[in-house]
Amino acid sequence: MVHHAALARATGVPADQVLLCEDGDVVSLDAQGLRRDGRVPAGYLYVDGTVGDVGHGVLRDRRVLAEEGVVMVVATVDLHRRVLSGEPQIVTKGWVHAPEADELLGEASSVVAHALEQAMADGAHDVEVLSHHARKALGRFVGDRTHRRPFIIPVVIVV
């Protein structure tokens, strides 16, 4: 659009008659000429190419993914002994770049490990319950440290 406006001016259209608009600008053309006439909500719509209506929840999820990223924690637990089988692994996309945030990711792993150990010590023995504890602990840590709310995906593997 910027180049179109520049082309119009370069071909002799007076600058006061060149209108450079953005997504959401309403433009009216009548006897008085061309002018901006308000705004409407506009922005990116995250769709996947399928035919049909994409629900509000799907669009909300896609907006969060695009703006906040995703953080996945993978933890392996031994439910018989009620212990972790190694440190939880943190994987991020669109949240922080791992080489620049090794310390933050290490802290996040420790926070999740502590939450899972505490949950198992308190009697948790169900994957869903442990996943909930991991999500809650990681979500609180991420929010407190970065003031962002990425998608949190906990994966608890039982051995």
TORPA-4810 file (N, C-alpha, C, O; in nm, 3 decimals):
<nodes>
NODE_1_0.083_-0.119_0.000_0.000_0.000_0.000_0.087_0.125_0.000_0.053_0.225_-0.064_M
NODE_2_0.198_0.120_0.070_0.291_0.234_0.072_0.344_0.259_-0.068_0.353_0.373_-0.112_V
NODE_3_0.379_0.153_-0.137_0.431_0.167_-0.273_0.323_0.216_-0.369_0.353_0.293_-0.460_H
NODE_4_0.200_0.174_-0.351_0.090_0.222_-0.434_0.073_0.373_-0.414_0.056_0.447_-0.511_H
NODE_5_0.078_0.418_-0.289_0.065_0.560_-0.261_0.181_0.637_-0.324_0.160_0.744_-0.382_A
NODE_6_0.303_0.585_-0.313_0.419_0.650_-0.374_0.406_0.655_-0.526_0.440_0.756_-0.588_A
NODE_7_0.356_0.547_-0.585_0.334_0.544_-0.729_0.232_0.650_-0.771_0.251_0.719_-0.871_L
NODE_8_0.126_0.662_-0.695_0.024_0.763_-0.726_0.085_0.904_-0.723_0.062_0.983_-0.815_A
NODE_9_0.162_0.935_-0.621_0.226_1.067_-0.612_0.326_1.086_-0.725_0.336_1.195_-0.781_R
NODE_10_0.400_0.979_-0.760_0.501_0.989_-0.867_0.437_1.013_-1.003_0.500_1.070_-1.092_A
NODE_11_0.312_0.971_-1.019_0.245_0.991_-1.148_0.163_1.119_-1.152_0.089_1.144_-1.247_T
NODE_12_0.177_1.203_-1.047_0.113_1.334_-1.050_-0.012_1.351_-0.968_-0.070_1.459_-0.968_G
NODE_13_-0.056_1.248_-0.897_-0.173_1.265_-0.810_-0.130_1.350_-0.692_-0.032_1.319_-0.625_V
NODE_14_-0.204_1.460_-0.665_-0.167_1.546_-0.553_-0.164_1.468_-0.421_-0.250_1.383_-0.397_P
NODE_15_-0.066_1.497_-0.337_-0.048_1.423_-0.212_-0.172_1.428_-0.124_-0.200_1.332_-0.052_A
NODE_16_-0.248_1.538_-0.127_-0.368_1.546_-0.043_-0.483_1.460_-0.096_-0.586_1.446_-0.031_D
NODE_17_-0.463_1.402_-0.215_-0.564_1.313_-0.271_-0.522_1.165_-0.267_-0.591_1.079_-0.320_Q
NODE_18_-0.409_1.139_-0.204_-0.360_1.002_-0.189_-0.393_0.958_-0.047_-0.355_1.023_0.050_V
NODE_19_-0.463_0.848_-0.037_-0.507_0.798_0.093_-0.437_0.665_0.122_-0.460_0.567_0.052_L
NODE_20_-0.354_0.662_0.222_-0.285_0.540_0.263_-0.360_0.482_0.383_-0.365_0.543_0.489_L
NODE_21_-0.418_0.365_0.365_-0.502_0.305_0.469_-0.433_0.184_0.531_-0.337_0.130_0.477_C
NODE_22_-0.486_0.145_0.646_-0.441_0.025_0.716_-0.559_-0.069_0.729_-0.674_-0.029_0.709_E
NODE_23_-0.532_-0.193_0.763_-0.640_-0.289_0.787_-0.736_-0.230_0.890_-0.694_-0.183_0.996_D
NODE_24_-0.863_-0.234_0.858_-0.965_-0.184_0.949_-1.013_-0.044_0.917_-1.117_-0.003_0.969_G
NODE_25_-0.942_0.032_0.833_-0.989_0.165_0.796_-1.110_0.153_0.705_-1.113_0.071_0.614_D
NODE_26_-1.210_0.236_0.732_-1.328_0.242_0.645_-1.307_0.361_0.554_-1.270_0.470_0.600_V
NODE_27_-1.329_0.342_0.425_-1.309_0.447_0.326_-1.442_0.475_0.258_-1.514_0.383_0.218_V
NODE_28_-1.474_0.602_0.246_-1.597_0.643_0.176_-1.560_0.721_0.051_-1.467_0.801_0.052_S
NODE_29_-1.633_0.697_-0.054_-1.618_0.769_-0.180_-1.754_0.824_-0.217_-1.850_0.750_-0.237_L
NODE_30_-1.762_0.958_-0.224_-1.887_1.022_-0.262_-1.855_1.149_-0.341_-1.742_1.166_-0.388_D
NODE_31_-1.951_1.237_-0.357_-1.933_1.358_-0.437_-1.822_1.448_-0.380_-1.759_1.524_-0.454_A
NODE_32_-1.800_1.441_-0.250_-1.694_1.522_-0.189_-1.555_1.460_-0.206_-1.454_1.526_-0.180_Q
NODE_33_-1.549_1.338_-0.248_-1.421_1.273_-0.270_-1.402_1.147_-0.187_-1.498_1.086_-0.139_G
NODE_34_-1.277_1.111_-0.171_-1.238_0.991_-0.098_-1.188_1.032_0.040_-1.108_1.125_0.052_L
NODE_35_-1.235_0.964_0.144_-1.190_0.999_0.279_-1.202_0.878_0.372_-1.277_0.785_0.347_R
NODE_36_-1.124_0.884_0.479_-1.136_0.785_0.585_-1.266_0.812_0.658_-1.301_0.927_0.684_R
NODE_37_-1.338_0.705_0.692_-1.470_0.722_0.754_-1.485_0.624_0.870_-1.585_0.552_0.877_D
NODE_38_-1.387_0.621_0.961_-1.395_0.535_1.078_-1.308_0.411_1.066_-1.228_0.396_0.974_G
NODE_39_-1.328_0.322_1.163_-1.253_0.196_1.167_-1.346_0.083_1.206_-1.447_0.103_1.272_R
NODE_40_-1.310_-0.035_1.164_-1.379_-0.157_1.205_-1.274_-0.252_1.262_-1.156_-0.241_1.227_V
NODE_41_-1.315_-0.345_1.349_-1.218_-0.441_1.401_-1.155_-0.520_1.287_-1.225_-0.570_1.198_P
NODE_42_-1.025_-0.531_1.290_-0.953_-0.606_1.187_-0.826_-0.663_1.247_-0.777_-0.614_1.349_A
NODE_43_-0.775_-0.763_1.187_-0.652_-0.826_1.234_-0.634_-0.957_1.163_-0.707_-0.989_1.069_G
NODE_44_-0.537_-1.032_1.209_-0.510_-1.161_1.148_-0.614_-1.262_1.192_-0.659_-1.260_1.306_Y
NODE_45_-0.650_-1.348_1.102_-0.740_-1.458_1.131_-0.662_-1.586_1.105_-0.617_-1.610_0.993_L
NODE_46_-0.645_-1.667_1.208_-0.563_-1.787_1.198_-0.652_-1.904_1.156_-0.726_-1.959_1.238_Y
NODE_47_-0.643_-1.942_1.031_-0.722_-2.054_0.980_-0.627_-2.157_0.921_-0.510_-2.129_0.895_V
NODE_48_-0.680_-2.277_0.900_-0.594_-2.385_0.852_-0.630_-2.433_0.713_-0.579_-2.536_0.669_D
NODE_49_-0.715_-2.362_0.643_-0.746_-2.397_0.506_-0.863_-2.493_0.492_-0.901_-2.527_0.380_G
NODE_50_-0.921_-2.537_0.603_-1.036_-2.625_0.592_-1.158_-2.543_0.554_-1.167_-2.424_0.587_T
NODE_51_-1.250_-2.606_0.487_-1.373_-2.538_0.449_-1.468_-2.543_0.566_-1.478_-2.645_0.634_V
NODE_52_-1.536_-2.434_0.591_-1.633_-2.431_0.699_-1.593_-2.332_0.805_-1.489_-2.267_0.796_G
NODE_53_-1.677_-2.321_0.904_-1.658_-2.224_1.011_-1.554_-2.275_1.110_-1.555_-2.391_1.149_D
NODE_54_-1.464_-2.186_1.150_-1.367_-2.217_1.254_-1.419_-2.155_1.382_-1.446_-2.034_1.387_V
NODE_55_-1.435_-2.234_1.486_-1.496_-2.188_1.610_-1.413_-2.085_1.684_-1.292_-2.072_1.663_G
NODE_56_-1.482_-2.013_1.773_-1.418_-1.909_1.853_-1.303_-1.965_1.936_-1.197_-1.902_1.948_H
NODE_57_-1.323_-2.082_1.994_-1.218_-2.142_2.077_-1.092_-2.172_1.999_-0.981_-2.151_2.048_G
NODE_58_-1.108_-2.222_1.877_-0.992_-2.252_1.792_-0.918_-2.124_1.758_-0.795_-2.120_1.763_V
NODE_59_-0.992_-2.019_1.723_-0.927_-1.892_1.690_-0.856_-1.833_1.811_-0.746_-1.778_1.799_L
NODE_60_-0.919_-1.846_1.930_-0.855_-1.796_2.051_-0.723_-1.870_2.077_-0.622_-1.809_2.110_R
NODE_61_-0.727_-2.003_2.061_-0.606_-2.082_2.082_-0.497_-2.042_1.984_-0.381_-2.029_2.023_D
NODE_62_-0.533_-2.021_1.859_-0.434_-1.983_1.758_-0.376_-1.845_1.787_-0.257_-1.821_1.763_R
NODE_63_-0.458_-1.755_1.838_-0.409_-1.622_1.872_-0.309_-1.630_1.987_-0.204_-1.565_1.983_R
NODE_64_-0.339_-1.711_2.088_-0.247_-1.729_2.201_-0.116_-1.789_2.152_-0.008_-1.743_2.190_V
NODE_65_-0.125_-1.891_2.068_-0.003_-1.953_2.014_0.080_-1.852_1.938_0.203_-1.848_1.952_L
NODE_66_0.015_-1.769_1.857_0.087_-1.672_1.776_0.150_-1.563_1.860_0.260_-1.517_1.830_A
NODE_67_0.082_-1.521_1.966_0.130_-1.408_2.044_0.216_-1.448_2.163_0.310_-1.376_2.198_E
NODE_68_0.187_-1.561_2.225_0.254_-1.599_2.349_0.345_-1.721_2.336_0.436_-1.738_2.418_E
NODE_69_0.322_-1.805_2.236_0.405_-1.924_2.219_0.351_-2.043_2.295_0.239_-2.042_2.346_G
NODE_70_0.433_-2.146_2.302_0.394_-2.269_2.370_0.515_-2.322_2.448_0.629_-2.314_2.403_V
NODE_71_0.485_-2.375_2.566_0.588_-2.436_2.650_0.539_-2.576_2.686_0.430_-2.593_2.740_V
NODE_72_0.621_-2.676_2.655_0.585_-2.814_2.686_0.686_-2.869_2.787_0.806_-2.849_2.774_M
NODE_73_0.635_-2.938_2.885_0.722_-3.003_2.982_0.695_-3.153_2.972_0.581_-3.198_2.973_V
NODE_74_0.803_-3.229_2.962_0.795_-3.375_2.956_0.864_-3.429_3.081_0.983_-3.409_3.102_V
NODE_75_0.784_-3.498_3.162_0.837_-3.553_3.287_0.808_-3.703_3.292_0.698_-3.747_3.259_A
NODE_76_0.908_-3.780_3.332_0.893_-3.924_3.345_0.892_-3.957_3.494_0.981_-3.918_3.569_T
NODE_77_0.787_-4.031_3.535_0.774_-4.063_3.677_0.763_-4.214_3.696_0.710_-4.286_3.611_V
NODE_78_0.814_-4.259_3.809_0.798_-4.398_3.852_0.693_-4.395_3.962_0.723_-4.359_4.076_D
NODE_79_0.571_-4.432_3.929_0.462_-4.423_4.026_0.472_-4.526_4.138_0.420_-4.503_4.247_L
NODE_80_0.539_-4.638_4.112_0.553_-4.739_4.218_0.644_-4.687_4.329_0.616_-4.708_4.447_H
NODE_81_0.753_-4.622_4.293_0.845_-4.567_4.391_0.813_-4.422_4.425_0.868_-4.365_4.519_R
NODE_82_0.720_-4.360_4.346_0.679_-4.221_4.365_0.798_-4.125_4.356_0.820_-4.041_4.443_R
NODE_83_0.874_-4.140_4.245_0.988_-4.052_4.221_0.993_-4.016_4.072_0.936_-4.084_3.987_V
NODE_84_1.063_-3.908_4.045_1.090_-3.869_3.906_1.202_-3.956_3.852_1.294_-3.992_3.924_L
NODE_85_1.193_-3.989_3.725_1.301_-4.063_3.659_1.380_-3.964_3.574_1.374_-3.968_3.451_S
NODE_86_1.451_-3.876_3.639_1.528_-3.773_3.569_1.459_-3.638_3.577_1.344_-3.628_3.621_G
NODE_87_1.529_-3.536_3.533_1.477_-3.400_3.536_1.374_-3.381_3.425_1.392_-3.432_3.314_E
NODE_88_1.267_-3.308_3.453_1.171_-3.276_3.347_1.240_-3.195_3.237_1.325_-3.110_3.264_P
NODE_89_1.201_-3.222_3.114_1.257_-3.151_2.998_1.158_-3.044_2.953_1.039_-3.071_2.942_Q
NODE_90_1.208_-2.924_2.928_1.124_-2.812_2.884_1.154_-2.785_2.737_1.270_-2.769_2.698_I
NODE_91_1.049_-2.780_2.656_1.060_-2.749_2.513_0.973_-2.627_2.486_0.857_-2.623_2.528_V
NODE_92_1.027_-2.527_2.416_0.950_-2.406_2.389_0.946_-2.377_2.239_1.039_-2.411_2.165_T
NODE_93_0.838_-2.315_2.197_0.824_-2.263_2.061_0.757_-2.126_2.073_0.645_-2.115_2.124_K
NODE_94_0.824_-2.025_2.026_0.765_-1.892_2.026_0.758_-1.826_2.162_0.691_-1.723_2.177_G
NODE_95_0.826_-1.881_2.261_0.824_-1.820_2.395_0.960_-1.760_2.425_0.972_-1.637_2.431_W
NODE_96_1.061_-1.841_2.444_1.199_-1.794_2.459_1.287_-1.882_2.373_1.254_-1.999_2.349_V
NODE_97_1.397_-1.827_2.328_1.492_-1.905_2.249_1.585_-1.977_2.346_1.652_-1.914_2.427_H
NODE_98_1.587_-2.108_2.338_1.656_-2.192_2.438_1.801_-2.151_2.467_1.835_-2.138_2.585_A
NODE_99_1.889_-2.129_2.367_2.027_-2.094_2.402_2.039_-1.966_2.483_2.134_-1.949_2.559_P
NODE_100_1.942_-1.875_2.467_1.947_-1.749_2.540_1.882_-1.760_2.678_1.891_-1.666_2.757_E
NODE_101_1.818_-1.871_2.708_1.742_-1.882_2.832_1.766_-2.012_2.905_1.676_-2.063_2.972_A
NODE_102_1.886_-2.067_2.894_1.914_-2.195_2.959_1.888_-2.190_3.109_1.833_-2.284_3.166_D
NODE_103_1.927_-2.080_3.173_1.908_-2.069_3.318_1.759_-2.066_3.353_1.716_-2.131_3.448_E
NODE_104_1.680_-1.991_3.276_1.537_-1.983_3.300_1.470_-2.119_3.280_1.384_-2.159_3.358_L
NODE_105_1.511_-2.190_3.176_1.454_-2.322_3.149_1.495_-2.422_3.257_1.417_-2.509_3.294_L
NODE_106_1.617_-2.410_3.307_1.661_-2.495_3.417_1.580_-2.472_3.543_1.542_-2.566_3.612_G
NODE_107_1.552_-2.344_3.573_1.468_-2.312_3.688_1.327_-2.367_3.669_1.268_-2.421_3.762_E
NODE_108_1.275_-2.353_3.549_1.140_-2.404_3.520_1.135_-2.555_3.541_1.038_-2.606_3.598_A
NODE_109_1.237_-2.625_3.497_1.244_-2.770_3.516_1.245_-2.804_3.665_1.176_-2.897_3.708_S
NODE_110_1.321_-2.730_3.743_1.328_-2.755_3.887_1.194_-2.729_3.955_1.154_-2.803_4.045_S
NODE_111_1.125_-2.624_3.912_0.994_-2.591_3.970_0.895_-2.704_3.942_0.821_-2.745_4.032_V
NODE_112_0.894_-2.754_3.820_0.803_-2.865_3.786_0.842_-2.991_3.863_0.754_-3.062_3.913_V
NODE_113_0.972_-3.019_3.873_1.017_-3.138_3.947_0.969_-3.132_4.091_0.918_-3.230_4.144_A
NODE_114_0.985_-3.016_4.153_0.942_-3.000_4.292_0.791_-3.021_4.305_0.745_-3.088_4.397_H
NODE_115_0.714_-2.962_4.213_0.568_-2.975_4.218_0.525_-3.121_4.202_0.434_-3.167_4.271_A
NODE_116_0.590_-3.194_4.111_0.554_-3.334_4.091_0.595_-3.420_4.210_0.519_-3.507_4.252_L
NODE_117_0.713_-3.395_4.264_0.757_-3.469_4.382_0.662_-3.446_4.500_0.628_-3.540_4.572_E
NODE_118_0.621_-3.320_4.519_0.530_-3.288_4.627_0.393_-3.354_4.606_0.334_-3.407_4.700_Q
NODE_119_0.346_-3.352_4.482_0.217_-3.414_4.451_0.222_-3.564_4.478_0.128_-3.620_4.536_A
NODE_120_0.330_-3.630_4.438_0.341_-3.774_4.463_0.354_-3.803_4.611_0.299_-3.902_4.660_M
NODE_121_0.428_-3.717_4.684_0.441_-3.736_4.829_0.306_-3.720_4.898_0.280_-3.781_5.001_A
NODE_122_0.219_-3.635_4.840_0.086_-3.613_4.896_-0.015_-3.719_4.851_-0.132_-3.712_4.887_D
NODE_123_0.031_-3.818_4.773_-0.055_-3.929_4.735_-0.103_-3.931_4.591_-0.176_-4.022_4.553_G
NODE_124_-0.065_-3.832_4.511_-0.109_-3.832_4.371_-0.048_-3.952_4.298_0.073_-3.976_4.307_A
NODE_125_-0.132_-4.025_4.228_-0.082_-4.141_4.154_-0.149_-4.154_4.018_-0.140_-4.259_3.954_H
NODE_126_-0.216_-4.050_3.974_-0.288_-4.050_3.847_-0.217_-3.953_3.752_-0.178_-3.843_3.791_D
NODE_127_-0.202_-3.994_3.626_-0.133_-3.911_3.527_-0.202_-3.776_3.510_-0.135_-3.673_3.497_V
NODE_128_-0.335_-3.776_3.511_-0.408_-3.649_3.493_-0.382_-3.553_3.609_-0.363_-3.434_3.587_E
NODE_129_-0.380_-3.605_3.730_-0.354_-3.521_3.847_-0.212_-3.466_3.841_-0.189_-3.348_3.867_V
NODE_130_-0.117_-3.551_3.807_0.022_-3.506_3.797_0.038_-3.403_3.685_0.111_-3.305_3.700_L
NODE_131_-0.030_-3.424_3.572_-0.026_-3.327_3.463_-0.079_-3.192_3.508_-0.024_-3.088_3.474_S
NODE_132_-0.187_-3.196_3.585_-0.245_-3.071_3.637_-0.145_-2.997_3.726_-0.130_-2.875_3.714_H
NODE_133_-0.076_-3.070_3.813_0.023_-3.007_3.901_0.139_-2.949_3.820_0.187_-2.839_3.849_H
NODE_134_0.183_-3.022_3.718_0.292_-2.973_3.633_0.250_-2.847_3.559_0.325_-2.749_3.555_A
NODE_135_0.130_-2.847_3.500_0.080_-2.730_3.427_0.068_-2.609_3.518_0.109_-2.499_3.483_R
NODE_136_0.011_-2.630_3.635_-0.011_-2.521_3.729_0.122_-2.460_3.775_0.137_-2.338_3.777_K
NODE_137_0.217_-2.544_3.811_0.347_-2.495_3.859_0.423_-2.423_3.748_0.479_-2.316_3.771_A
NODE_138_0.425_-2.482_3.629_0.497_-2.420_3.519_0.430_-2.290_3.475_0.497_-2.192_3.446_L
NODE_139_0.297_-2.290_3.469_0.223_-2.169_3.432_0.249_-2.055_3.528_0.269_-1.941_3.485_G
NODE_140_0.249_-2.084_3.657_0.276_-1.981_3.758_0.419_-1.928_3.743_0.441_-1.808_3.747_R
NODE_141_0.514_-2.019_3.727_0.654_-1.978_3.711_0.673_-1.889_3.589_0.735_-1.783_3.597_F
NODE_142_0.619_-1.934_3.475_0.634_-1.858_3.350_0.569_-1.721_3.363_0.627_-1.620_3.321_V
NODE_143_0.449_-1.716_3.419_0.380_-1.589_3.436_0.455_-1.494_3.527_0.470_-1.375_3.496_G
NODE_144_0.503_-1.546_3.640_0.577_-1.461_3.735_0.707_-1.409_3.677_0.743_-1.293_3.698_D
NODE_145_0.778_-1.494_3.604_0.911_-1.456_3.555_0.909_-1.375_3.426_0.994_-1.288_3.406_R
NODE_146_0.812_-1.401_3.338_0.814_-1.336_3.207_0.691_-1.251_3.178_0.689_-1.179_3.078_T
NODE_147_0.590_-1.257_3.264_0.465_-1.183_3.244_0.400_-1.218_3.111_0.337_-1.134_3.047_H
NODE_148_0.415_-1.342_3.071_0.351_-1.393_2.950_0.272_-1.516_2.986_0.294_-1.577_3.091_R
NODE_149_0.177_-1.552_2.898_0.091_-1.667_2.924_0.088_-1.760_2.803_-0.013_-1.767_2.732_R
NODE_150_0.199_-1.830_2.778_0.199_-1.924_2.664_0.112_-2.045_2.696_0.073_-2.069_2.810_P
NODE_151_0.082_-2.121_2.589_0.017_-2.250_2.610_0.112_-2.337_2.689_0.231_-2.345_2.657_F
NODE_152_0.062_-2.402_2.792_0.142_-2.494_2.871_0.092_-2.634_2.840_-0.026_-2.664_2.860_I
NODE_153_0.181_-2.720_2.793_0.144_-2.858_2.762_0.228_-2.951_2.849_0.348_-2.966_2.825_I
NODE_154_0.166_-3.012_2.950_0.240_-3.109_3.031_0.225_-3.249_2.973_0.117_-3.290_2.932_P
NODE_155_0.336_-3.321_2.971_0.335_-3.461_2.927_0.400_-3.541_3.040_0.519_-3.525_3.068_V
NODE_156_0.321_-3.625_3.104_0.374_-3.709_3.212_0.377_-3.852_3.161_0.275_-3.908_3.121_V
NODE_157_0.495_-3.909_3.164_0.515_-4.047_3.116_0.541_-4.134_3.238_0.626_-4.104_3.322_I
NODE_158_0.467_-4.242_3.247_0.480_-4.334_3.360_0.565_-4.452_3.319_0.541_-4.514_3.215_V
NODE_159_0.665_-4.484_3.403_0.750_-4.602_3.377_0.731_-4.704_3.487_0.793_-4.810_3.484_V
</nodes>
